[in-house]
Amino acid sequence: MRAEELRSLQAPLKERYREDPGAAEVTLTASGNLDEGISCSVRTGAAVVADFRGTLGVGKDAPVGFKSIRLRFDLTTDATPEQLDTLIRLTERYCVVLQTLTAAPELTTSFGSSAT
């Protein structure tokens, strides 16, 4: 795709996001159920979103990435407050996403070479 084609495709989205920045915000959700095993399977909602405000360079104030990440437990349980505190503590300790964001991994960007 040529640069002109890309710009013409992006133009209506950029205009919309300039006029209504909230139109570029999307809330993604996931829910999980504890299976019979020891792990929890998580099904994410199928959300397809093209060209967020930040990735289009609509404004320097438009962030690229997530604004917030929340985890919420909806439980039916007779667990004690101490047990629930332990659940939160262990979830935070072993959550791959949280740990990756907390202790950011080394990031690299590079070009590969290919024969043309």
C-alpha positions as CSV (number, residue, x, y, z in Angstrom):
1,M,0.0,0.0,0.0
2,R,1.3,3.4,-0.9
3,A,1.5,6.3,1.6
4,E,-1.2,8.2,-0.2
5,E,-3.6,5.3,0.0
6,L,-2.9,4.8,3.7
7,R,-3.5,8.5,4.4
8,S,-6.8,8.5,2.5
9,L,-7.9,5.4,4.5
10,Q,-6.9,7.0,7.8
11,A,-8.3,10.5,7.1
12,P,-12.0,9.8,8.1
13,L,-10.9,8.1,11.4
14,K,-8.4,10.9,12.2
15,E,-11.1,13.5,11.7
16,R,-13.6,11.6,13.8
17,Y,-11.1,11.1,16.6
18,R,-10.2,14.8,16.5
19,E,-13.8,15.8,16.9
20,D,-14.7,13.1,19.4
21,P,-11.6,11.7,21.3
22,G,-13.9,9.3,23.3
23,A,-14.8,7.5,20.1
24,A,-11.3,6.0,20.0
25,E,-11.6,4.5,23.5
26,V,-12.5,0.9,23.8
27,T,-13.1,-1.2,26.9
28,L,-11.9,-4.8,26.4
29,T,-13.2,-7.4,28.9
30,A,-12.4,-11.0,29.7
31,S,-14.0,-13.4,32.1
32,G,-12.8,-16.6,33.5
33,N,-14.1,-19.6,35.4
34,L,-12.2,-21.9,37.6
35,D,-12.2,-25.3,35.9
36,E,-11.9,-28.6,37.6
37,G,-8.1,-28.4,37.3
38,I,-5.8,-26.0,39.1
39,S,-5.9,-23.3,36.4
40,C,-8.4,-20.7,35.4
41,S,-9.2,-20.4,31.7
42,V,-10.0,-16.9,30.4
43,R,-12.1,-16.1,27.4
44,T,-11.7,-12.7,26.0
45,G,-14.4,-10.8,24.2
46,A,-14.0,-10.6,20.5
47,A,-13.3,-6.9,19.9
48,V,-11.9,-5.7,16.6
49,V,-10.9,-2.0,16.6
50,A,-9.0,-0.3,13.8
51,D,-6.7,2.6,14.1
52,F,-6.9,3.9,17.8
53,R,-6.4,7.7,18.2
54,G,-2.8,7.4,19.6
55,T,-1.6,5.0,16.9
56,L,-2.9,7.4,14.2
57,G,-0.9,10.3,15.6
58,V,-4.1,12.4,15.9
59,G,-2.6,14.4,18.8
60,K,0.5,14.4,20.9
61,D,-1.8,14.1,24.0
62,A,-3.3,10.9,22.7
63,P,-1.7,8.0,24.5
64,V,-0.7,4.8,22.7
65,G,-1.6,1.9,24.8
66,F,-3.9,1.0,27.7
67,K,-5.1,3.7,30.0
68,S,-5.9,1.3,32.8
69,I,-6.0,-2.4,33.6
70,R,-8.4,-3.7,36.2
71,L,-8.9,-7.2,37.7
72,R,-12.1,-7.9,39.6
73,F,-13.2,-11.0,41.3
74,D,-16.9,-11.8,41.5
75,L,-17.1,-14.7,44.1
76,T,-19.6,-16.8,45.7
77,T,-17.7,-18.0,48.7
78,D,-17.6,-18.3,52.5
79,A,-13.9,-17.5,52.5
80,T,-12.6,-15.3,55.3
81,P,-11.2,-11.8,54.7
82,E,-7.7,-13.2,55.3
83,Q,-8.3,-15.8,52.6
84,L,-9.5,-13.2,50.2
85,D,-6.5,-11.1,50.9
86,T,-4.3,-14.1,50.1
87,L,-6.2,-14.6,46.9
88,I,-5.4,-11.1,45.8
89,R,-1.8,-11.3,46.9
90,L,-1.1,-14.6,45.1
91,T,-3.0,-13.5,42.0
92,E,-0.8,-10.4,41.8
93,R,2.3,-12.4,42.4
94,Y,1.7,-15.0,39.7
95,C,-0.2,-12.9,37.1
96,V,2.0,-12.9,34.0
97,V,0.6,-9.7,32.7
98,L,1.0,-7.8,36.0
99,Q,4.5,-9.1,36.5
100,T,5.5,-8.2,32.9
101,L,4.2,-4.6,33.4
102,T,5.8,-4.3,36.9
103,A,9.2,-5.5,35.9
104,A,9.4,-4.5,32.3
105,P,11.3,-7.0,30.1
106,E,14.1,-5.9,27.8
107,L,12.7,-4.5,24.6
108,T,14.5,-4.5,21.2
109,T,13.5,-3.3,17.8
110,S,15.5,-4.4,14.7
111,F,15.4,-5.0,11.0
112,G,15.9,-8.4,9.5
113,S,17.4,-8.8,6.1
114,S,15.8,-10.6,3.2
115,A,16.8,-11.2,-0.4
116,T,14.9,-9.3,-3.0
